[in-house]
Amino acid sequence: MKGVITVVGKDKVGIIGKVCTLLSEENVNILDISQTILQGYFNMMMIVDLGATETEFTQIVDKLSELGKNIEVDIKLQHEDIFNSMHRI
């Protein structure tokens, strides 16, 4: 199963490292990553493969959300098909 992770917030050191560390600990593979900084605001989008994780999807959602609160950014994880349906033109 694939997912889409978005990270948005004020730029600061360590955002990518902390998100990637959590994903690695949960055995979630990053398939693609794009990030940009626009006038001091950090924006990252990741496509991830959740096929090897033993952790429930909702638990990973909660862990990413909690990490986001700790580092003062907004982190969301959605199933790829739901993300695609929401953003279809």
N, C-alpha and C positions, 0 to 999 in steps of 0.2 A: 504494500500500500504506500502511496506517495502522499506527501503533505506539503503545504506552503506555509512558511514562517515569514512573518513580517515583523520588523523591529523599527520603531520610530521614536525619536526623542532628541534632546540636546546632546551634541557630540561630547564624548569624553573618552579617555584612555581605557581600553580593556573591554569594550562592549563585544566585539567580535570574539575575542578570546574566551570570555565567560560563557557566551552562548554556545560556542563550539565545544568547550569543555563539558558542559551539561549534555549536549547531544552525544558526545563520545562516551560519556559515562552510561548513557541509556542505549548504546549500540545503535544509534540513528546515523545513517550515512548521508552526508551532504552530496547531492548530485550536481547542484548548480547554485551559485551565489553571486549576487550583485549588490553593491553598496555604493552610496554616494553621500556626500556631505554638501548641503546647500545652505549657505548663510548661517553656519553653525548648527544646523539640524542634521542628524544622522538618520539615514533611511537605508534599510537592508531588506532584501527579499531572498529567501532560500527555497530551493526545491529539495526535499529530503525523502529518503527511502526509509520507511518505518518497518519494513519486512522482517528485520532481524531482531528488533527489540522485543523483550519479554514484558515490558511495562505497558499497561493499558494506555490507550490513546488519551483518555481524559486525564490520567495522571501526568502524562507528559505536558498536556495543555496547562495543567495547574502548576507544574514545576517551572515551566517557562514564564508563566504569568507572575509567579512569586519572584523569580529572578529579575524580571522586569521591574517590579516594585523596588527591589533591593538596589538596583543600579539606576533607577529613575528613568526608565524608558518603557514604552508599551510594546509587549511581545505577544503576538497571536499566532496560533497554529490552527490551520484548517485542513480538512481533507482536500486533496487536489480537485476532485470532481465538484465539490461544493464551491470552492473558490472559483473554478472555471464557470460554473453556472451563474454565480453572482456577478461576474465581470464580463459576461458575454454581451457583445454589442449587437 
